């Protein structure tokens, strides 16, 4: 089992990173909350990983913190009907501290706002995980209320950010037209200089 990868970051999007390690390029699926912490391309990065093997595919999922990786593994292993894609969507919407708080307080409505998670699934997540969160006690104390705004100026960069944000929302379960509408609303509210990751988090919220 691959539990950690350290190497040069070659390329990143809000939901993926390509890391060169030992002469091999690894495609790693990541949540938005990890993407916003990545360094610049060409710099060294360390991600805590969880590999998912299936009969017809294999995928690597990476996280900035070890606790994030362990929470992801807990979700996909203990909650029936919730796979890696939905778990990544859940962790893209909220940082771990907020997720732990929502589950502990049985806030199904907040969890159900995540694409791909309805009210019943949210309630199932709470039932299955509420008594298994003691190992994440420290994470629940650090609730992230920031959006990680970053400034950009180039017009082409702004266009690229909008497209990346819309594509990421589609990957998280939005229809194309709904993704574009959601991003447009975020830009109207926060302005065009907000980071791609912040756009996605605001749209999910």
Backbone as ProteinMPNN parsed JSONL, in Angstrom:
{"seq_chain_A": "XXXXXXXXXXXXXXXXXXXXXXXXXXXXXXXXXXXXXXXXXXXXXXXXXXXXXXXXXXXXXXXXXXXXXXXXXXXXXXXXXXXXXXXXXXXXXXXXXXXXXXXXXXXXXXXXXXXXXXXXXXXXXXXXXXXXXXXXXXXXXXXXXXXXXXXXXXXXXXXXXXXXXXXXXXXXXXXXXXXXXXXXXXXXXXXXXXXXXXXXXXXXX", "coords_chain_A": {"N_chain_A": [[0.843, -1.203, 0.0], [0.591, 2.16, -0.903], [1.385, 4.814, 1.047], [2.42, 7.32, 1.229], [3.763, 9.949, -0.748], [6.546, 11.57, -2.082], [7.859, 14.087, -4.001], [8.626, 15.925, -7.063], [6.389, 18.465, -7.929], [4.703, 18.425, -10.861], [2.446, 19.26, -12.276], [-0.746, 20.7, -11.538], [-4.243, 20.636, -10.795], [-7.451, 21.777, -9.569], [-8.394, 19.321, -8.64], [-6.515, 17.364, -8.977], [-3.1, 16.13, -9.07], [0.097, 15.888, -10.541], [2.879, 14.109, -9.813], [6.343, 13.779, -9.827], [8.348, 11.156, -8.972], [11.139, 9.269, -8.206], [11.693, 8.867, -10.904], [9.25, 8.273, -11.994], [6.025, 9.31, -13.017], [3.368, 10.176, -11.07], [-0.144, 10.146, -11.027], [-2.292, 11.812, -9.027], [-5.277, 11.909, -7.267], [-6.931, 14.583, -5.699], [-8.524, 16.501, -3.034], [-10.125, 19.753, -3.16], [-9.373, 21.199, -0.921], [-6.822, 20.318, -0.427], [-5.513, 20.978, -2.782], [-5.362, 23.77, -2.694], [-3.253, 24.19, -1.022], [-0.962, 23.374, -2.218], [2.454, 23.673, -3.426], [4.297, 25.756, -5.807], [4.532, 24.708, -9.263], [7.192, 22.473, -9.974], [8.353, 22.511, -7.535], [9.142, 20.684, -4.49], [6.894, 18.333, -3.079], [4.958, 16.793, -0.512], [2.639, 14.269, -0.102], [0.107, 12.6, 1.714], [-1.06, 9.437, 1.089], [-3.691, 7.308, -0.268], [-4.375, 4.294, -1.708], [-6.63, 2.979, -4.079], [-7.793, 0.016, -5.197], [-9.315, -1.699, -7.835], [-11.096, -4.175, -9.804], [-11.014, -3.34, -12.48], [-9.549, -1.015, -12.456], [-7.162, 1.27, -10.945], [-6.403, 3.674, -8.482], [-4.9, 6.613, -7.092], [-5.105, 8.514, -4.199], [-4.509, 11.646, -2.754], [-3.484, 13.636, 0.097], [-3.043, 16.625, 2.052], [-2.639, 16.527, 4.821], [-2.049, 13.907, 7.21], [-4.218, 13.127, 8.775], [-6.349, 13.861, 7.131], [-6.114, 12.003, 5.05], [-6.598, 9.646, 6.502], [-9.223, 10.06, 7.329], [-10.578, 10.09, 4.882], [-10.14, 7.422, 4.1], [-11.579, 6.134, 6.105], [-14.2, 6.959, 5.561], [-14.763, 5.848, 2.964], [-14.485, 3.179, 3.511], [-16.191, 2.526, 5.616], [-18.724, 3.649, 5.262], [-21.502, 2.685, 3.651], [-22.271, 2.794, 0.192], [-20.915, 5.105, -0.347], [-18.369, 6.181, -2.266], [-14.941, 6.744, -3.446], [-15.106, 9.079, -5.142], [-17.322, 10.553, -4.195], [-16.465, 10.933, -1.578], [-14.191, 12.546, -1.97], [-15.455, 14.767, -3.0], [-16.922, 15.563, -0.767], [-14.832, 16.238, 0.972], [-13.786, 18.301, -0.418], [-15.57, 20.279, -0.165], [-15.588, 21.019, 2.555], [-13.104, 21.72, 5.086], [-11.296, 19.328, 7.141], [-11.703, 19.757, 9.928], [-14.169, 21.135, 10.01], [-15.823, 19.189, 8.894], [-15.685, 17.132, 10.811], [-16.857, 18.446, 12.935], [-19.446, 18.865, 11.89], [-20.396, 16.237, 11.603], [-20.244, 15.325, 14.248], [-22.076, 17.008, 15.492], [-24.302, 16.198, 14.259], [-25.197, 17.417, 11.881], [-26.831, 17.032, 9.329], [-27.908, 18.478, 7.236], [-25.924, 20.277, 6.408], [-23.929, 18.532, 5.43], [-25.357, 17.387, 3.365], [-25.363, 19.282, 1.405], [-23.312, 18.851, -0.24], [-22.324, 17.958, -3.538], [-23.699, 14.995, -4.903], [-24.348, 13.871, -2.52], [-27.136, 13.115, -0.784], [-29.841, 13.786, 1.56], [-30.375, 11.376, 2.939], [-28.011, 9.914, 2.576], [-26.243, 11.609, 3.871], [-27.186, 11.39, 6.486], [-26.593, 8.724, 6.881], [-23.821, 8.782, 6.835], [-23.323, 10.183, 9.186], [-24.399, 8.422, 11.124], [-22.768, 6.147, 10.755], [-20.199, 7.107, 11.255], [-20.051, 8.716, 13.52], [-19.292, 7.672, 16.042], [-16.702, 7.026, 15.616], [-14.778, 8.946, 15.546], [-12.901, 9.796, 17.376], [-10.135, 9.711, 17.006], [-9.661, 11.885, 15.505], [-9.735, 14.126, 17.058], [-8.105, 16.422, 17.452], [-8.291, 17.683, 15.009], [-10.884, 18.635, 14.956], [-10.763, 20.852, 16.457], [-9.735, 22.826, 14.953], [-11.273, 24.654, 13.004], [-11.778, 25.737, 9.768], [-12.452, 28.841, 8.519], [-11.806, 30.429, 6.441], [-11.33, 31.491, 3.016], [-9.15, 31.461, 1.413], [-8.275, 33.482, -0.466], [-6.568, 34.606, -3.387], [-4.545, 36.755, -5.369], [-4.71, 37.579, -8.821], [-3.781, 38.857, -12.054], [-3.572, 38.758, -14.879], [-5.512, 38.569, -17.839], [-5.88, 36.21, -19.341], [-5.204, 34.336, -17.478], [-7.254, 34.613, -15.655], [-9.43, 33.75, -17.176], [-8.684, 31.104, -17.55], [-8.768, 30.196, -14.927], [-11.508, 30.36, -14.357], [-12.507, 28.459, -16.118], [-11.205, 26.131, -15.189], [-12.297, 25.963, -12.633], [-15.025, 25.554, -13.197], [-14.885, 23.092, -14.552], [-13.934, 21.49, -12.498], [-16.103, 21.519, -10.737], [-17.933, 20.147, -12.304], [-16.718, 17.664, -12.312], [-17.177, 17.016, -9.74], [-19.818, 16.467, -9.716], [-21.667, 18.333, -10.69], [-23.9, 19.55, -13.265], [-22.951, 20.749, -16.521], [-24.042, 23.302, -17.257], [-25.028, 24.168, -14.798], [-22.708, 24.283, -13.301], [-21.284, 26.376, -14.538], [-23.025, 28.497, -14.038], [-22.926, 28.583, -11.247], [-20.236, 29.269, -10.771], [-20.167, 31.759, -12.009], [-21.837, 33.244, -10.328], [-20.297, 33.238, -8.014], [-18.053, 34.706, -8.833], [-19.239, 37.164, -9.323], [-19.863, 37.858, -6.745], [-17.444, 37.662, -5.227], [-15.493, 38.685, -6.875], [-13.151, 38.714, -9.675], [-10.538, 38.107, -8.972], [-10.232, 36.132, -7.117], [-8.951, 32.977, -5.961], [-8.792, 29.855, -7.852], [-9.362, 27.573, -6.309], [-10.686, 28.754, -4.147], [-12.926, 29.741, -5.45], [-14.244, 27.356, -6.11], [-14.761, 26.247, -3.57], [-16.446, 28.221, -2.549], [-18.57, 28.027, -4.34], [-19.457, 25.453, -3.804], [-20.316, 25.844, -1.255]], "CA_chain_A": [[0.0, 0.0, 0.0], [1.329, 3.425, -0.968], [0.794, 5.697, 2.055], [3.014, 8.653, 1.145], [4.557, 10.198, -1.938], [7.332, 12.799, -2.033], [8.495, 14.31, -5.291], [8.463, 17.24, -7.679], [5.062, 18.727, -8.477], [4.803, 18.771, -12.274], [1.238, 19.948, -12.717], [-1.852, 20.534, -10.588], [-5.554, 21.239, -11.03], [-8.138, 21.743, -8.273], [-8.739, 17.968, -8.198], [-5.483, 16.382, -9.293], [-1.703, 16.564, -9.086], [1.041, 14.942, -11.131], [4.105, 14.209, -9.033], [7.453, 12.974, -10.321], [9.115, 10.567, -7.875], [11.903, 8.097, -8.625], [11.628, 8.689, -12.351], [7.891, 7.898, -12.387], [5.029, 10.354, -12.807], [2.168, 9.645, -10.419], [-1.36, 10.954, -11.077], [-2.898, 11.711, -7.703], [-6.544, 12.62, -7.089], [-6.888, 15.348, -4.452], [-9.652, 17.406, -2.815], [-9.794, 21.17, -3.318], [-8.719, 21.666, 0.299], [-5.394, 20.0, -0.56], [-5.006, 21.72, -3.945], [-5.071, 25.16, -2.353], [-2.035, 24.239, -0.217], [0.169, 22.88, -2.999], [3.454, 24.673, -3.816], [4.365, 26.037, -7.239], [5.071, 23.627, -10.094], [8.638, 22.381, -9.929], [8.796, 22.406, -6.151], [8.933, 19.377, -3.859], [5.666, 18.237, -2.302], [4.704, 15.516, 0.158], [1.213, 14.006, 0.108], [-0.26, 11.333, 2.356], [-1.875, 8.82, 0.043], [-4.483, 6.084, -0.09], [-4.579, 3.665, -3.012], [-7.876, 2.227, -4.238], [-7.634, -0.974, -6.266], [-10.517, -2.391, -8.268], [-10.821, -5.15, -10.861], [-10.747, -2.699, -13.765], [-8.829, 0.247, -12.322], [-6.493, 1.575, -9.694], [-6.281, 5.123, -8.367], [-4.176, 7.085, -5.923], [-5.702, 9.722, -3.645], [-3.517, 12.291, -1.906], [-3.976, 14.643, 1.035], [-1.997, 17.431, 2.658], [-2.428, 16.053, 6.189], [-2.284, 12.476, 7.436], [-5.586, 12.993, 9.276], [-7.26, 13.931, 5.984], [-6.034, 10.697, 4.393], [-7.239, 8.641, 7.345], [-10.671, 10.309, 7.3], [-11.017, 9.619, 3.564], [-10.17, 5.96, 4.142], [-12.675, 5.746, 6.988], [-15.466, 7.199, 4.856], [-15.027, 4.903, 1.865], [-14.482, 1.805, 4.019], [-17.221, 2.292, 6.627], [-20.053, 4.166, 4.889], [-21.995, 2.0, 2.455], [-22.801, 3.667, -0.848], [-20.056, 6.283, -0.536], [-17.087, 5.796, -2.847], [-13.899, 7.77, -3.46], [-15.514, 10.326, -5.789], [-18.181, 11.296, -3.273], [-15.642, 11.31, -0.425], [-13.378, 13.682, -2.4], [-16.388, 15.893, -3.106], [-17.22, 15.958, 0.613], [-13.645, 16.864, 1.544], [-13.535, 19.523, -1.178], [-16.519, 21.285, 0.327], [-15.242, 21.488, 3.897], [-11.875, 21.193, 5.701], [-11.567, 18.223, 8.052], [-12.257, 20.229, 11.199], [-15.585, 21.43, 9.823], [-16.514, 17.921, 8.67], [-15.783, 16.455, 12.099], [-17.854, 19.197, 13.708], [-20.774, 18.617, 11.317], [-20.79, 14.863, 11.931], [-20.425, 15.237, 15.704], [-23.296, 17.73, 15.857], [-25.363, 15.59, 13.453], [-25.696, 18.423, 10.942], [-27.023, 16.363, 8.039], [-28.215, 19.475, 6.211], [-24.666, 20.806, 5.883], [-23.293, 17.479, 4.638], [-26.189, 17.116, 2.188], [-25.132, 20.317, 0.39], [-22.231, 18.366, -1.104], [-22.801, 17.251, -4.736], [-23.629, 13.536, -4.81], [-24.775, 13.42, -1.189], [-28.466, 13.538, -0.411], [-30.115, 13.803, 3.001], [-30.252, 10.026, 3.487], [-26.593, 9.564, 2.618], [-25.652, 12.433, 4.929], [-27.566, 10.776, 7.76], [-25.856, 7.464, 6.984], [-22.451, 9.152, 7.192], [-23.337, 10.541, 10.607], [-24.631, 7.205, 11.909], [-21.634, 5.235, 10.64], [-18.911, 7.677, 11.66], [-20.082, 9.552, 14.732], [-18.582, 7.039, 17.16], [-15.369, 6.607, 15.172], [-14.041, 10.173, 15.255], [-12.026, 10.208, 18.48], [-8.754, 9.875, 16.54], [-9.562, 13.175, 14.82], [-10.101, 15.145, 18.041], [-7.345, 17.658, 17.246], [-8.767, 18.337, 13.79], [-12.152, 19.308, 15.216], [-10.497, 22.106, 17.144], [-9.233, 23.815, 13.99], [-12.269, 24.838, 11.956], [-11.305, 26.726, 8.803], [-13.52, 29.709, 8.04], [-11.252, 31.289, 5.404], [-11.532, 31.012, 1.643], [-7.86, 31.408, 0.729], [-8.235, 34.333, -1.65], [-5.28, 34.945, -3.94], [-4.698, 37.779, -6.392], [-4.118, 37.396, -10.141], [-4.081, 40.028, -12.851], [-3.634, 38.488, -16.318], [-6.843, 38.196, -18.315], [-5.878, 34.811, -19.752], [-5.16, 33.546, -16.25], [-8.597, 34.666, -15.086], [-10.262, 32.875, -18.002], [-8.279, 29.727, -17.26], [-9.265, 29.873, -13.582], [-12.953, 30.143, -14.448], [-12.717, 27.172, -16.803], [-10.761, 25.074, -14.279], [-13.264, 25.872, -11.536], [-16.244, 24.947, -13.738], [-14.593, 21.683, -14.821], [-13.832, 20.801, -11.21], [-17.465, 21.322, -10.234], [-18.529, 19.064, -13.098], [-16.13, 16.41, -11.833], [-17.756, 16.754, -8.424], [-21.225, 16.08, -9.837], [-22.528, 19.366, -11.253], [-24.102, 19.582, -14.705], [-22.126, 21.808, -17.108], [-24.696, 24.601, -17.18], [-25.119, 24.55, -13.388], [-21.346, 24.611, -12.862], [-20.955, 27.706, -15.043], [-23.858, 29.462, -13.317], [-22.421, 28.677, -9.874], [-18.974, 30.016, -10.797], [-20.501, 33.153, -12.343], [-22.36, 33.875, -9.113], [-19.173, 33.427, -7.092], [-17.23, 35.795, -9.358], [-20.003, 38.394, -9.081], [-19.838, 38.153, -5.315], [-16.093, 37.778, -4.67], [-14.582, 39.33, -7.803], [-12.394, 37.788, -10.532], [-9.183, 37.85, -8.477], [-10.246, 35.038, -6.154], [-8.272, 31.792, -6.488], [-9.642, 28.79, -8.39], [-9.807, 26.737, -5.194], [-11.667, 29.525, -3.376], [-14.153, 29.752, -6.255], [-14.908, 26.061, -5.989], [-15.265, 26.11, -2.208], [-17.578, 29.138, -2.408], [-19.685, 27.47, -5.122], [-19.959, 24.29, -3.066], [-20.94, 26.291, -0.013]], "C_chain_A": [[0.875, 1.248, 0.0], [0.669, 4.409, -0.003], [1.371, 7.109, 2.022], [3.802, 8.772, -0.15], [5.251, 11.547, -1.789], [8.038, 12.96, -3.375], [8.237, 15.695, -5.81], [7.049, 17.376, -8.26], [5.204, 19.206, -9.919], [3.626, 19.609, -12.746], [0.128, 19.712, -11.702], [-3.11, 21.223, -11.094], [-6.264, 21.205, -9.676], [-8.445, 20.338, -7.757], [-7.678, 16.917, -8.522], [-4.088, 16.995, -9.236], [-0.879, 15.474, -9.746], [2.381, 15.161, -10.454], [5.146, 13.256, -9.591], [8.274, 12.483, -9.135], [9.832, 9.317, -8.373], [11.825, 7.819, -10.107], [10.269, 8.285, -12.877], [6.948, 9.059, -12.093], [3.745, 9.746, -12.251], [1.009, 10.634, -10.549], [-2.102, 10.739, -9.763], [-4.186, 12.533, -7.659], [-6.516, 13.316, -5.729], [-8.172, 16.157, -4.273], [-9.194, 18.854, -2.974], [-9.032, 21.695, -2.107], [-7.233, 21.313, 0.338], [-4.779, 20.815, -1.691], [-4.595, 23.135, -3.577], [-3.805, 25.307, -1.497], [-0.789, 23.808, -0.977], [1.157, 24.006, -3.322], [3.392, 24.934, -5.314], [4.885, 24.807, -7.987], [6.593, 23.647, -10.059], [9.196, 22.256, -8.524], [8.458, 21.024, -5.578], [7.667, 19.409, -3.003], [5.567, 16.844, -1.675], [3.2, 15.377, 0.367], [1.043, 12.652, 0.782], [-1.299, 10.673, 1.458], [-2.638, 7.57, 0.487], [-4.762, 5.528, -1.477], [-5.877, 2.857, -3.012], [-7.729, 1.308, -5.449], [-8.979, -1.651, -6.559], [-10.152, -3.321, -9.413], [-10.391, -4.481, -12.159], [-9.971, -1.396, -13.657], [-8.073, 0.326, -11.004], [-6.25, 3.079, -9.653], [-5.592, 5.482, -7.058], [-4.789, 8.41, -5.48], [-4.731, 10.334, -2.641], [-4.084, 13.43, -1.077], [-2.82, 15.361, 1.716], [-1.637, 16.93, 4.052], [-2.736, 14.557, 6.299], [-3.706, 12.229, 7.93], [-6.606, 13.014, 8.143], [-7.302, 12.587, 5.259], [-6.778, 9.629, 5.191], [-8.761, 8.817, 7.372], [-11.255, 9.811, 5.988], [-11.153, 8.104, 3.564], [-11.333, 5.462, 4.99], [-14.023, 5.875, 6.288], [-15.738, 6.121, 3.819], [-15.075, 3.454, 2.348], [-15.67, 1.512, 4.937], [-18.62, 2.736, 6.223], [-20.503, 3.519, 3.584], [-22.575, 3.008, 1.466], [-21.984, 4.911, -1.095], [-18.687, 5.819, -1.024], [-16.106, 6.949, -2.839], [-14.345, 9.103, -4.052], [-16.37, 11.177, -4.862], [-17.387, 11.764, -2.052], [-14.765, 12.514, -0.76], [-14.241, 14.931, -2.507], [-16.701, 16.452, -1.717], [-16.047, 16.73, 1.21], [-13.219, 18.101, 0.765], [-14.422, 20.652, -0.677], [-16.063, 21.874, 1.649], [-13.9, 20.925, 4.358], [-12.248, 20.148, 6.749], [-12.2, 18.677, 9.365], [-13.746, 20.511, 11.116], [-16.405, 20.159, 9.607], [-16.724, 17.177, 9.979], [-16.857, 17.125, 12.956], [-19.276, 18.912, 13.219], [-21.276, 17.224, 11.672], [-21.08, 14.728, 13.427], [-21.712, 15.906, 16.154], [-24.508, 17.25, 15.069], [-26.024, 16.601, 12.51], [-25.794, 17.81, 9.541], [-27.28, 17.361, 6.919], [-26.942, 20.038, 5.586], [-23.976, 19.774, 4.992], [-24.043, 17.255, 3.33], [-26.041, 18.178, 1.104], [-24.02, 19.927, -0.573], [-22.814, 17.654, -2.323], [-22.628, 15.741, -4.581], [-24.06, 12.984, -3.464], [-26.154, 13.988, -0.873], [-28.642, 13.473, 1.098], [-29.919, 12.415, 3.627], [-28.794, 9.598, 3.595], [-25.889, 10.339, 3.723], [-25.954, 11.834, 6.306], [-26.825, 9.462, 7.979], [-24.402, 7.725, 7.388], [-22.36, 9.455, 8.685], [-23.47, 9.293, 11.478], [-23.396, 6.313, 11.924], [-20.348, 5.785, 11.253], [-18.894, 8.389, 13.008], [-19.268, 8.974, 15.886], [-17.157, 6.622, 16.797], [-14.434, 7.802, 14.984], [-13.068, 10.607, 16.349], [-10.588, 10.445, 18.024], [-8.555, 11.205, 15.824], [-9.874, 14.341, 15.755], [-9.392, 16.474, 17.791], [-7.848, 18.423, 16.03], [-10.039, 19.129, 14.045], [-11.954, 20.631, 15.922], [-10.061, 23.201, 16.184], [-10.179, 23.935, 12.817], [-11.855, 25.993, 11.055], [-12.475, 27.537, 8.262], [-13.033, 30.621, 6.917], [-11.465, 30.682, 4.035], [-10.255, 31.029, 0.831], [-7.791, 32.235, -0.538], [-6.801, 34.622, -2.096], [-5.497, 35.897, -5.105], [-4.021, 37.39, -7.703], [-4.53, 38.576, -11.001], [-4.269, 39.726, -14.328], [-5.01, 38.002, -16.722], [-6.919, 36.721, -18.68], [-5.887, 33.896, -18.529], [-6.548, 33.474, -15.626], [-9.529, 33.727, -15.846], [-9.968, 31.409, -17.702], [-8.81, 29.285, -15.894], [-10.761, 29.557, -13.613], [-13.255, 28.786, -15.066], [-12.337, 26.006, -15.886], [-11.776, 24.858, -13.158], [-14.547, 25.189, -11.999], [-16.041, 23.458, -13.994], [-14.501, 20.882, -13.525], [-15.21, 20.545, -10.621], [-18.175, 20.214, -11.002], [-17.998, 17.708, -12.632], [-16.698, 16.018, -10.485], [-19.256, 16.467, -8.492], [-22.163, 17.124, -10.409], [-22.731, 19.139, -12.751], [-23.338, 20.794, -15.239], [-22.752, 23.183, -16.928], [-24.787, 25.092, -15.731], [-23.757, 24.961, -12.839], [-20.985, 26.03, -13.29], [-21.757, 28.784, -14.32], [-23.325, 29.681, -11.903], [-21.143, 29.505, -9.82], [-19.233, 31.49, -11.108], [-21.006, 33.905, -11.123], [-21.241, 34.171, -8.123], [-18.314, 34.609, -7.537], [-17.926, 37.14, -9.134], [-19.886, 38.83, -7.623], [-18.434, 38.456, -4.805], [-15.105, 38.498, -5.588], [-13.741, 38.315, -8.559], [-11.016, 37.411, -9.991], [-9.106, 36.729, -7.449], [-9.598, 33.8, -6.783], [-9.275, 30.753, -6.996], [-10.216, 27.943, -7.266], [-10.876, 27.442, -4.367], [-12.99, 29.616, -4.113], [-14.946, 28.477, -6.046], [-15.521, 25.894, -4.607], [-16.481, 26.999, -1.989], [-18.803, 28.601, -3.154], [-20.285, 26.268, -4.405], [-20.707, 24.7, -1.82], [-22.29, 26.922, -0.224]], "O_chain_A": [[1.792, 1.371, 0.812], [-0.48, 4.798, -0.21], [0.87, 7.999, 2.709], [4.433, 7.813, -0.594], [4.627, 12.541, -1.418], [8.738, 12.052, -3.824], [7.697, 16.546, -5.103], [6.582, 16.503, -8.991], [5.763, 20.274, -10.168], [3.792, 20.552, -13.52], [0.065, 18.652, -11.078], [-3.041, 22.267, -11.742], [-5.72, 20.65, -8.721], [-8.726, 20.166, -6.571], [-7.915, 15.72, -8.359], [-3.919, 18.21, -9.338], [-1.121, 14.285, -9.539], [2.949, 16.251, -10.509], [4.873, 12.074, -9.802], [8.83, 13.283, -8.382], [9.196, 8.406, -8.904], [11.885, 6.664, -10.528], [10.125, 7.985, -14.062], [7.054, 9.71, -11.054], [3.118, 8.903, -12.892], [1.153, 11.813, -10.225], [-2.49, 9.618, -9.434], [-4.178, 13.721, -7.981], [-6.127, 12.716, -4.727], [-8.842, 16.468, -5.258], [-7.997, 19.137, -2.926], [-8.148, 22.54, -2.247], [-6.468, 21.948, 1.064], [-3.65, 21.29, -1.572], [-3.598, 23.647, -4.086], [-3.337, 26.423, -1.273], [0.318, 23.87, -0.442], [0.754, 25.159, -3.475], [2.531, 24.393, -6.008], [5.587, 23.973, -7.416], [7.208, 24.712, -10.107], [10.37, 21.934, -8.341], [7.613, 20.302, -6.105], [7.404, 20.382, -2.296], [6.033, 15.855, -2.24], [2.562, 16.259, 0.943], [1.74, 11.688, 0.465], [-2.305, 11.29, 1.11], [-2.287, 6.894, 1.454], [-5.324, 6.22, -2.326], [-6.174, 2.14, -2.056], [-7.562, 1.768, -6.578], [-9.676, -2.109, -5.653], [-9.038, -3.269, -9.934], [-9.513, -4.983, -12.861], [-9.753, -0.729, -14.669], [-8.315, -0.448, -10.078], [-5.929, 3.688, -10.674], [-5.685, 4.764, -6.062], [-4.97, 9.318, -6.291], [-4.193, 9.635, -1.782], [-5.032, 14.103, -1.483], [-1.754, 14.784, 1.931], [-0.463, 16.911, 4.423], [-3.574, 14.023, 5.572], [-4.332, 11.238, 7.552], [-7.599, 12.287, 8.176], [-8.371, 12.093, 4.901], [-7.499, 8.809, 4.623], [-9.5, 7.834, 7.432], [-12.311, 9.178, 5.979], [-12.152, 7.562, 3.09], [-11.994, 4.484, 4.638], [-14.882, 5.002, 6.411], [-16.824, 5.542, 3.796], [-15.641, 2.595, 1.672], [-16.109, 0.366, 5.026], [-19.605, 2.252, 6.781], [-19.932, 3.79, 2.527], [-23.274, 3.946, 1.849], [-22.325, 5.705, -1.972], [-17.944, 5.155, -0.3], [-16.396, 8.012, -2.291], [-13.996, 10.156, -3.519], [-16.164, 12.386, -4.756], [-17.612, 12.865, -1.55], [-14.607, 13.411, 0.068], [-13.808, 16.026, -2.147], [-16.738, 17.667, -1.522], [-16.239, 17.75, 1.872], [-12.381, 18.87, 1.235], [-14.065, 21.827, -0.758], [-16.138, 23.086, 1.85], [-13.582, 19.774, 4.057], [-13.395, 20.095, 7.192], [-13.134, 18.042, 9.855], [-14.501, 20.175, 12.028], [-17.539, 20.059, 10.073], [-17.808, 16.652, 10.234], [-17.656, 16.457, 13.612], [-20.195, 18.741, 14.02], [-22.449, 17.05, 12.005], [-22.055, 14.086, 13.817], [-22.368, 15.437, 17.084], [-25.599, 17.808, 15.185], [-27.246, 16.631, 12.366], [-24.942, 18.046, 8.685], [-26.907, 17.114, 5.772], [-26.886, 20.253, 4.375], [-23.491, 20.115, 3.913], [-23.43, 16.966, 2.302], [-26.542, 17.995, -0.005], [-23.808, 20.583, -1.592], [-23.711, 16.826, -2.17], [-21.565, 15.263, -4.185], [-24.133, 11.768, -3.283], [-26.315, 15.198, -0.715], [-27.706, 13.145, 1.827], [-29.363, 12.298, 4.719], [-28.39, 8.993, 4.588], [-25.04, 9.794, 4.429], [-25.085, 11.781, 7.176], [-26.469, 9.119, 9.107], [-23.826, 6.982, 8.182], [-21.422, 9.027, 9.357], [-22.739, 9.131, 12.455], [-23.017, 5.784, 12.969], [-19.504, 5.02, 11.718], [-17.826, 8.634, 13.568], [-18.626, 9.72, 16.626], [-16.486, 5.945, 17.576], [-13.402, 7.676, 14.325], [-12.473, 11.68, 16.253], [-9.892, 11.287, 18.592], [-7.423, 11.611, 15.564], [-10.238, 15.424, 15.296], [-10.006, 17.535, 17.904], [-7.837, 19.654, 16.013], [-10.258, 20.172, 13.429], [-12.873, 21.447, 15.982], [-10.021, 24.374, 16.556], [-9.921, 23.379, 11.749], [-11.609, 27.101, 11.532], [-13.378, 26.993, 7.627], [-13.774, 31.502, 6.481], [-11.749, 29.49, 3.912], [-10.271, 30.646, -0.338], [-7.31, 31.763, -1.569], [-5.925, 34.857, -1.263], [-6.537, 35.843, -5.761], [-2.883, 36.921, -7.698], [-5.529, 39.232, -10.708], [-5.07, 40.395, -14.98], [-5.607, 37.151, -16.063], [-7.904, 36.052, -18.368], [-6.494, 32.825, -18.541], [-6.97, 32.428, -15.134], [-10.318, 33.0, -15.242], [-10.877, 30.584, -17.612], [-9.245, 28.145, -15.726], [-11.219, 28.608, -12.977], [-14.135, 28.058, -14.606], [-13.059, 25.012, -15.813], [-12.075, 23.725, -12.783], [-15.098, 24.348, -11.289], [-16.919, 22.649, -13.69], [-14.939, 19.733, -13.466], [-15.462, 19.474, -10.068], [-18.93, 19.433, -10.422], [-18.741, 16.728, -12.568], [-16.706, 14.842, -10.121], [-19.897, 16.251, -7.464], [-23.345, 16.842, -10.601], [-21.853, 18.604, -13.428], [-23.102, 21.754, -14.506], [-22.083, 24.123, -16.5], [-24.642, 26.285, -15.466], [-23.659, 25.871, -12.016], [-20.443, 26.801, -12.497], [-21.233, 29.858, -14.024], [-23.273, 30.811, -11.418], [-20.978, 30.342, -8.933], [-18.591, 32.369, -10.533], [-20.65, 35.063, -10.907], [-21.233, 35.217, -7.475], [-17.897, 35.42, -6.711], [-17.279, 38.132, -8.798], [-19.818, 40.021, -7.318], [-18.245, 39.398, -4.035], [-14.018, 38.881, -5.157], [-13.627, 37.167, -8.128], [-10.389, 36.484, -10.504], [-8.02, 36.411, -6.962], [-9.686, 33.598, -7.994], [-10.448, 30.768, -6.622], [-11.406, 27.627, -7.261], [-11.848, 26.823, -3.937], [-14.054, 29.575, -3.495], [-16.158, 28.509, -5.834], [-16.663, 25.454, -4.478], [-17.437, 26.595, -1.328], [-19.93, 28.705, -2.668], [-21.504, 26.091, -4.407], [-21.619, 24.004, -1.372], [-22.931, 27.345, 0.738]]}, "name": "protein", "num_of_chains": 1, "seq": "XXXXXXXXXXXXXXXXXXXXXXXXXXXXXXXXXXXXXXXXXXXXXXXXXXXXXXXXXXXXXXXXXXXXXXXXXXXXXXXXXXXXXXXXXXXXXXXXXXXXXXXXXXXXXXXXXXXXXXXXXXXXXXXXXXXXXXXXXXXXXXXXXXXXXXXXXXXXXXXXXXXXXXXXXXXXXXXXXXXXXXXXXXXXXXXXXXXXXXXXXXXXX"}
